[in-house]
């Protein structure tokens, strides 16, 4: 909320002043009175621009300790559970609503726009776009970011066709249905990445229409494991997985943005004939901190990027961030007089607590803190994959991912105990900041013990997973010797 905290000289977050009045409403200018006889349209007076007043996210001191080493468990989804927002608990007494455009104050006084714009500026720097060239807002979830990004693309290119890999998140295809868009599903490689050969072939079939392209930067679906609060896995019922969540959701794949752009250009699509939305989900925040990873940047011809705020950052309520180019947002913006603000978002009322929580964590961890956590997750994921293979378990790990895919356990009781997401002959584990090597060892030791029982006396045979992850990752008797 306005005035909910500020940075001291040393960059620390200081408490609210004792005389802070959360109910105060900033007086705004009102439009001049127009007589009924006058045939003049009343001017809509908007609130003041918030960007000049935003609370900037600053880097913490170099010697600040990151909370990533603590174990945090809760009966929730497997996001980054290593957070502590006790200092913000008093905010529950307030109904904080950031309705309308985050850059224009509405006539509702209890908001957190300064924090929201500070968070947006932080992500704008991360994705390399200047403050005066972007527009964005904090969404209620990653799905809303996809709905908004694809809507912007549809408004910029009204007759465009939506292209998305068959393993894209279900919200992408939901957007196509909601907006009545023609949608072309692109096949994927074994890794879950979009197959740009198939993409090119489908582009050539529809060269007469613009292309609106969804690019996946890693997708996930989660469920908490109630019988083991120290560990978390993905789950979805197998049929729905096959319909909507296969591949990228299971394998944590990252589409090659540069190759997608090159494919569009090689096929004859000029930059005014395509719009790219990047579905960042989890990896949209992780990738900037991975060495040699393809860069998601507005210096490339992309139109928008969305990311979940409650996944890698860690937040007690679902939230997300959507960033697009300022030049695009006018196509779906409308001034709303009774709000004294502008309507350019999917939702009307928006959670005003989430921006404060994210701003708080971004200030505490900073770029260095997130880089440390990303590197830890990737190291632990490689460690887990290597230990699986040493134990004779076929496993695959995409280079830029913390999702380890391996042979499906034969015992459904074991699957239920660990709430493993299983599709066909494979299952997977996602390594998050709160998942330590010790937890991975506990899981693996139990898995190895169970496998010894399953394969005893030839009761079960080891699954072949070559069709799902490729022959080199499969350790079944047929492929182990190759």
C-alpha positions in Angstrom: 0.0 0.0 0.0 1.1 3.6 -0.4 3.7 4.3 2.2 3.9 0.7 3.4 7.6 0.9 3.8 10.7 2.5 2.3 14.3 1.8 2.0 16.7 3.3 4.5 20.1 4.6 3.6 21.6 1.1 3.9 19.0 -0.4 1.6 17.0 -2.2 4.4 13.3 -2.2 4.6 12.0 0.2 7.4 8.7 -0.2 9.2 5.6 1.9 8.6 5.7 5.3 10.4 3.4 5.5 13.4 1.3 8.3 11.9 0.7 6.3 8.6 -3.0 6.4 7.6 -3.9 3.5 5.4 -7.4 4.9 4.7 -6.2 8.2 3.4 -7.3 8.9 -0.2 -5.1 11.1 -2.4 -7.2 14.0 -3.7 -7.2 14.0 -7.5 -8.4 16.8 -9.9 -12.0 16.4 -11.0 -13.2 17.2 -14.5 -14.9 20.6 -15.1 -18.7 20.7 -14.7 -20.5 20.5 -18.0 -24.1 21.7 -18.3 -26.7 19.3 -19.6 -27.4 21.6 -22.5 -23.8 21.6 -23.6 -23.1 19.1 -26.3 -19.7 18.3 -25.1 -18.2 15.0 -24.1 -17.0 15.0 -20.5 -13.2 14.5 -20.2 -12.0 11.5 -18.2 -9.5 12.6 -15.6 -7.1 9.8 -14.8 -5.0 9.5 -11.6 -1.4 10.5 -11.5 1.4 8.4 -13.1 2.8 6.0 -10.5 6.1 5.4 -12.3 7.6 8.5 -10.9 6.7 7.5 -7.3 7.5 3.7 -7.5 9.5 2.1 -4.8 12.6 0.7 -6.6 13.9 -2.8 -5.9 17.5 -2.5 -4.8 20.2 -5.1 -4.4 20.9 -6.3 -0.8 24.3 -5.8 0.8 26.9 -8.3 -0.5 27.1 -10.1 2.9 23.4 -10.6 3.3 22.5 -14.2 3.9 19.9 -15.9 1.7 17.2 -17.9 3.4 17.7 -20.7 0.8 19.4 -23.0 3.3 16.3 -23.3 5.6 13.8 -26.1 5.3 10.3 -24.8 4.9 7.4 -27.2 4.6 3.7 -26.6 4.2 0.6 -28.4 2.9 0.7 -26.7 -0.5 2.0 -27.1 -4.0 5.7 -27.7 -4.7 6.8 -24.2 -5.3 9.7 -22.6 -3.5 8.5 -23.1 0.1 11.6 -21.4 1.5 10.1 -18.0 2.5 9.3 -16.1 5.6 6.9 -13.2 5.3 6.2 -12.8 9.1 7.3 -9.2 8.9 4.3 -8.5 6.6 1.7 -10.2 8.6 0.0 -7.0 9.7 -1.0 -6.3 6.1 -3.8 -8.9 6.5 -5.8 -6.2 8.3 -6.1 -4.2 5.0 -8.1 -4.7 1.8 -5.4 -3.8 -0.7 -6.7 -3.5 -4.3 -4.6 -2.4 -7.3 -7.6 -2.2 -9.6 -7.0 -0.7 -13.0 -3.7 0.2 -14.7 -0.7 -0.2 -12.3 0.8 3.0 -13.7 -2.3 5.2 -13.1 -3.7 5.6 -9.6 -7.4 4.9 -9.3 -9.8 6.6 -6.9 -9.4 3.7 -4.4 -6.8 4.8 -1.9 -5.6 1.5 -0.3 -3.3 0.2 -3.0 0.3 -0.9 -3.5 1.1 0.5 -6.9 4.5 1.9 -5.9 5.5 -1.7 -4.9 4.0 -3.2 -8.1 5.8 -0.8 -10.4 9.0 -1.4 -8.5 8.6 -5.2 -9.1 7.7 -4.6 -12.8 10.8 -2.4 -13.2 13.0 -5.2 -11.8 11.6 -7.7 -14.3 11.9 -5.2 -17.1 15.7 -4.9 -16.3 15.9 -8.7 -16.2 14.3 -9.0 -19.7 16.2 -5.9 -21.1 13.5 -3.4 -21.9 13.6 0.3 -20.9 11.2 1.8 -18.4 9.6 4.1 -21.0 9.2 1.2 -23.5 7.3 -1.4 -21.5 3.9 -1.8 -19.9 3.0 -4.6 -17.6 1.1 -5.6 -14.5 1.1 -8.3 -11.7 -1.3 -11.0 -12.6 -3.2 -13.5 -10.3 -1.3 -16.5 -11.8 0.7 -17.6 -14.8 -2.4 -18.5 -16.8 -3.6 -14.9 -16.7 -0.2 -13.8 -18.1 -0.7 -16.2 -21.0 -4.3 -15.0 -21.6 -3.1 -11.4 -21.6 0.0 -12.0 -23.8 -2.0 -13.9 -26.4 -4.8 -11.3 -26.3 -2.3 -8.5 -27.0 -1.0 -10.6 -29.9 -4.5 -11.1 -31.2 -5.3 -7.4 -31.0 -2.1 -6.4 -32.7 -2.6 -9.0 -35.5 -6.4 -9.6 -35.5 -6.4 -12.2 -38.3 -3.3 -14.0 -37.0 -3.1 -17.7 -36.4 -1.9 -19.0 -33.0 1.0 -21.4 -33.2 1.9 -23.5 -30.1 3.7 -26.8 -29.5 1.3 -29.6 -28.6 3.0 -29.7 -25.2 2.2 -26.1 -24.3 0.3 -25.3 -21.1 -3.5 -25.8 -21.3 -4.0 -22.1 -20.8 -2.6 -21.4 -24.3 -5.3 -23.5 -25.9 -7.9 -22.1 -23.5 -6.9 -18.6 -24.9 -7.5 -19.9 -28.4 -11.0 -21.1 -27.5 -11.8 -17.9 -25.6 -10.7 -15.6 -28.3 -12.0 -17.8 -31.2 -8.5 -18.0 -32.7 -7.4 -20.5 -35.3 -4.7 -22.6 -33.6 -2.0 -24.8 -35.1 -0.4 -27.4 -32.8 3.2 -28.1 -33.5 4.8 -31.5 -32.8 7.7 -31.7 -30.4 11.1 -33.5 -30.1 11.9 -36.2 -27.6 13.1 -33.5 -25.2 9.7 -31.8 -25.3 11.0 -28.8 -27.3 9.1 -27.5 -30.3 10.0 -29.1 -33.6 10.9 -26.2 -35.8 10.8 -28.3 -38.9 7.1 -29.0 -38.3 6.7 -25.4 -37.3 8.2 -24.2 -40.6 6.0 -26.6 -42.6 2.8 -25.3 -41.0 3.9 -21.7 -41.4 4.4 -22.3 -45.2 0.8 -23.6 -45.4 -0.5 -20.3 -44.0 1.9 -17.6 -45.2 -1.1 -15.4 -46.1 -1.9 -14.8 -42.4 0.2 -13.3 -39.6 1.7 -15.7 -36.9 1.1 -15.4 -33.2 3.5 -17.7 -31.5 3.6 -19.1 -28.0 7.1 -20.1 -26.9 7.5 -22.2 -23.8 10.2 -21.4 -21.3 9.4 -24.5 -19.2 6.0 -25.6 -18.0 4.9 -27.3 -14.8 1.8 -28.6 -12.9 2.0 -29.4 -9.2 0.5 -31.3 -6.4 1.6 -31.6 -2.8 2.7 -35.0 -1.4 0.8 -35.3 1.9 2.5 -38.5 3.1 6.0 -36.9 2.9 6.0 -33.2 3.6 9.7 -33.1 2.9 9.3 -33.7 -0.8 7.1 -32.5 -3.7 6.3 -33.9 -7.1 4.0 -33.2 -10.0 0.7 -35.0 -10.5 -2.0 -35.1 -13.0 -4.4 -37.8 -14.0 -2.9 -39.7 -16.9 -5.7 -39.0 -19.4 -5.6 -35.3 -18.8 -1.8 -35.4 -19.0 -2.0 -37.0 -22.4 -4.5 -34.4 -23.6 -3.0 -31.3 -22.2 0.2 -31.6 -20.1 2.5 -34.0 -21.9 6.0 -33.4 -22.9 7.1 -30.0 -21.8 5.2 -30.2 -18.5 6.7 -33.6 -17.9 10.2 -33.0 -19.2 10.7 -29.3 -18.3 11.8 -28.5 -21.8 12.7 -25.0 -23.0 11.9 -24.0 -26.6 14.7 -22.5 -28.6 13.6 -18.8 -28.9 16.3 -17.9 -31.4 15.5 -20.9 -33.6 11.8 -20.0 -33.5 12.6 -16.4 -34.6 15.0 -17.7 -37.4 12.3 -20.1 -38.6 9.8 -17.2 -38.9 12.2 -15.0 -40.8 13.4 -17.8 -43.1 9.8 -18.6 -43.9 9.3 -15.0 -45.1 7.5 -13.5 -42.1 8.6 -9.9 -41.5 8.6 -8.6 -38.0 5.3 -6.8 -38.5 3.8 -10.1 -39.4 4.5 -12.1 -36.2 4.0 -11.7 -32.5 5.8 -13.9 -30.0 4.6 -14.5 -26.4 7.0 -16.2 -24.1 5.4 -18.4 -21.4 8.0 -18.1 -18.7 6.2 -20.0 -15.9 9.1 -21.2 -13.7 12.1 -21.0 -16.0 11.4 -17.4 -17.2 13.0 -16.3 -13.9 15.6 -19.1 -13.7 17.1 -18.8 -17.2 18.6 -15.4 -16.9 20.8 -16.9 -14.1 21.9 -19.9 -16.1 25.2 -19.6 -17.9 25.0 -20.2 -21.7 21.2 -20.4 -21.5 19.3 -18.8 -24.4 18.4 -15.3 -23.4 14.8 -14.1 -23.1 15.2 -10.5 -24.0 13.1 -7.7 -25.5 16.1 -6.8 -27.6 14.8 -9.7 -29.7 11.6 -9.4 -31.6 9.3 -10.7 -28.9 6.0 -9.1 -27.9 5.5 -10.2 -24.3 6.8 -12.4 -21.4 4.9 -13.8 -18.5 6.2 -15.5 -15.4 4.8 -17.0 -12.2 5.7 -15.1 -9.1 4.7 -17.8 -6.6 6.9 -20.6 -8.1 10.7 -19.8 -8.0 10.4 -16.6 -6.0 8.1 -18.1 -3.5 4.9 -16.3 -2.3 2.0 -17.4 -0.1 -0.5 -16.5 -2.7 -0.6 -17.3 -6.5 0.6 -14.4 -8.6 2.6 -13.6 -11.7 4.1 -10.9 -13.9 3.2 -9.9 -17.4 5.4 -7.5 -19.5 4.7 -6.3 -23.0 5.8 -3.4 -25.2 4.2 -0.1 -24.4 3.4 0.4 -28.1 1.1 -2.6 -28.1 -1.0 -1.9 -25.0 -3.1 0.9 -26.5 -4.9 -1.5 -28.7 -6.8 -2.9 -25.7 -6.8 0.0 -23.3 -9.9 2.0 -22.3 -10.2 4.8 -19.8 -12.8 4.1 -17.0 -14.2 7.3 -15.6 -15.6 5.9 -12.3 -12.2 4.3 -11.5 -10.2 7.3 -12.6 -7.8 4.8 -14.2 -7.4 2.8 -17.3 -8.6 -0.7 -18.1 -5.9 -2.8 -19.8 -5.7 -5.9 -17.7 -7.6 -9.2 -17.8 -8.9 -8.9 -14.3 -10.5 -5.8 -12.7 -9.7 -5.9 -9.0 -6.2 -7.2 -8.5 -4.4 -8.5 -5.4 -2.5 -5.7 -3.8 -0.8 -7.8 -1.2 1.2 -9.9 -3.7 3.3 -6.9 -5.1 4.4 -6.1 -1.6 5.4 -9.7 -0.9 7.4 -10.0 -4.1 9.0 -6.6 -3.7 10.1 -7.7 -0.2 11.7 -10.9 -1.4 13.3 -9.2 -4.5 15.0 -6.7 -2.1 16.1 -9.3 0.3 17.6 -11.7 -2.3 18.5 -9.6 -5.3 20.0 -10.9 -8.5 22.9 -12.5 -6.6 20.5 -14.4 -4.3 18.5 -15.8 -7.2 21.5 -16.8 -9.1 22.8 -18.7 -6.1 19.4 -20.6 -5.7 19.2 -21.4 -9.5 22.7 -22.8 -9.5 21.9 -24.9 -6.4 18.7 -26.3 -8.0 20.6 -27.3 -11.2 23.5 -28.8 -9.3 21.1 -30.9 -7.2 19.1 -32.0 -10.3 22.3 -33.2 -12.0 23.3 -34.9 -8.8 20.0 -36.7 -8.7 20.0 -37.7 -12.3 23.6 -39.1 -12.0 22.7 -41.1 -8.8 19.6 -42.6 -10.6 21.7 -43.8 -13.5 24.4 -45.1 -11.2 21.7 -47.2 -9.5 20.6 -48.5 -12.9 17.6 -46.3 -13.3 17.1 -44.8 -16.7 16.9 -41.0 -16.4 16.9 -37.8 -18.4 17.6 -34.2 -17.5 17.2 -31.4 -20.0 20.2 -29.1 -19.9 18.4 -26.0 -18.7 16.0 -27.8 -16.4 15.6 -28.9 -12.8 13.1 -31.6 -13.8 14.5 -35.1 -13.7 12.6 -37.7 -15.8 13.1 -41.4 -14.9 11.5 -44.9 -15.1 8.0 -45.1 -13.6 8.0 -47.1 -10.3 6.2 -50.5 -10.5 4.5 -50.2 -7.2 1.4 -48.0 -7.2 1.7 -47.7 -3.4 5.1 -46.2 -3.8 3.8 -43.9 -6.4 0.9 -42.7 -4.2 3.2 -42.3 -1.2 5.5 -39.9 -3.1 2.6 -38.5 -5.3 4.7 -39.1 -8.4 3.4 -37.7 -11.7 3.4 -40.7 -14.1 2.8 -40.8 -17.8 3.2 -44.1 -19.6 6.5 -45.5 -18.5 8.0 -42.4 -17.0 7.7 -40.2 -13.9 9.5 -37.1 -12.8 10.9 -35.1 -9.9 11.3 -31.3 -9.8 14.2 -29.9 -7.8 13.3 -26.6 -6.1 15.3 -24.5 -3.6 13.8 -26.3 -0.6 14.7 -29.8 -2.0 18.1 -30.7 -0.6 20.5 -33.5 -1.5 19.5 -35.2 1.7 15.8 -35.4 0.6 16.9 -36.6 -2.8 19.0 -39.3 -1.2 16.1 -40.4 1.0 13.9 -40.8 -2.0 16.5 -42.7 -4.1 17.5 -45.1 -1.3 13.8 -46.1 -0.9 13.4 -46.4 -4.7 16.5 -48.7 -4.9 15.3 -50.8 -2.1 11.8 -51.2 -3.7 13.3 -52.0 -7.1 15.3 -54.9 -5.6 11.9 -56.3 -4.5 10.1 -55.6 -7.7 12.8 -57.3 -9.9 13.3 -60.3 -7.6 12.5 -63.6 -9.3 11.6 -61.8 -12.5 8.3 -60.6 -11.1 8.6 -57.3 -12.9 10.7 -56.2 -15.9 12.5 -52.9 -16.1 10.6 -50.4 -18.2 11.9 -49.3 -21.6 11.7 -45.5 -21.7 13.5 -45.0 -25.1 10.3 -43.8 -26.8 9.8 -41.1 -24.2 13.3 -39.8 -23.6 15.5 -41.4 -26.3 17.7 -44.5 -26.4 20.7 -42.9 -24.8 18.8 -42.2 -21.6 17.2 -45.7 -21.3 18.9 -48.4 -19.2 16.5 -51.3 -20.0 18.3 -54.6 -21.0 17.7 -53.8 -24.7 19.4 -50.4 -24.6 21.8 -50.6 -21.7 24.5 -52.4 -23.7 24.3 -50.0 -26.6 
